[in-house]
């Protein structure tokens, strides 16, 4: 049986190298803070069609001379990834309007609220004919008119009930179709654009909340482990959790994953998973210490680690398969959450087996030597 405890220097070295890389990356490259932390403008545009992130980013970059963060999002009405979230520095009203108009021109979408009229006229007619009918009836030009397979689609500014009734009657009279709500449907639609400003003060509050959330979680876990086992076990667990947090920071800085609200969730998820795995190992150690009094503490821990090794690996594998599926099929925002979680689970298992247990052995042996 491979003696994990005797080879602990190897595992400590591996962890140290990764954490040092993360520290170097942190000071040279820093975090890629999202506007959730730095403040800025977030715009959401429902394009109503599939699109390439780089194309949208190129439109915004041409206006602002800086590269925005662009993510796909689901349209709440269809569930399809046809909406785009654009995150930039703080923008004024003119800049937002320029971006809206440029995207609207590119993807042929409407940027204003209005009324949509769909009429089954049974034949294809020219859009000019339909436009003339709208202008004559309402006294204003339509926003957009299209005809496809005998259906006319008319977009206008938001109409009153009288305006809607007038349009239904005009279409019915001209093309001889029933004005009963089935052949001619009328509905209001809302703008495809929305925009929100996030202040830097909110971002600073989020940074503070993220730090305090992690600190409180670690302290509470230490208290729990100390109460369930002993104080030295709690200290070993804290070192393991700090190790996991530093590994996660390394992942975010090296791969420049945007640090946003999902960062807080990812850290707390990994810490919780790692703590749960550590509890299982410490529980087995406690049982074996009572029953294996003729061998050294290091030997007891080594046996205990191997007894729980398969359980830790299989449980971690099940979690990785689930998160991995999210990563494969998810939109970029989901992938940015799933990727660090997968790395965190791997190192959560690693730290429970190769860090927490070994640190406990070091502390107990040191305590016994002093006694």
Secondary structure, 3 states (H helix, E strand, C coil): CCCCCCCHHHHHHHHHHHHHHHHHHHHHCCCEECHHHHCEEEEEEECCCCCCHHHHHHHHHHHHCCCCEEEEECCCCCCCCCEEEEEECCCCHHHHHHHHHHHHHHHCCCCCCEEEEEEECCCCCCHHHHHHHHHHHHCCCCCEEEEECCEEEEEECCCCHHHHHHHHHHHHHHHCCCCCCCCEEEEEECCCEEEEEECHHHHHHHHHHHHHHHHHHHHHHHHHHHHHCCHHHHHHHHHHHHHHHHHHHHHHHHCCCEECHHHHHHHHHHHHHHHHHHHHHHHHHHHHHHHCCCCCHHHHHHHHHHHHHHHHHHHHHHHHHHHHHHHHHCCHHHHHHHHHHHHHHHHHHHHHHHHHHHHHHHHHHHHHHHC
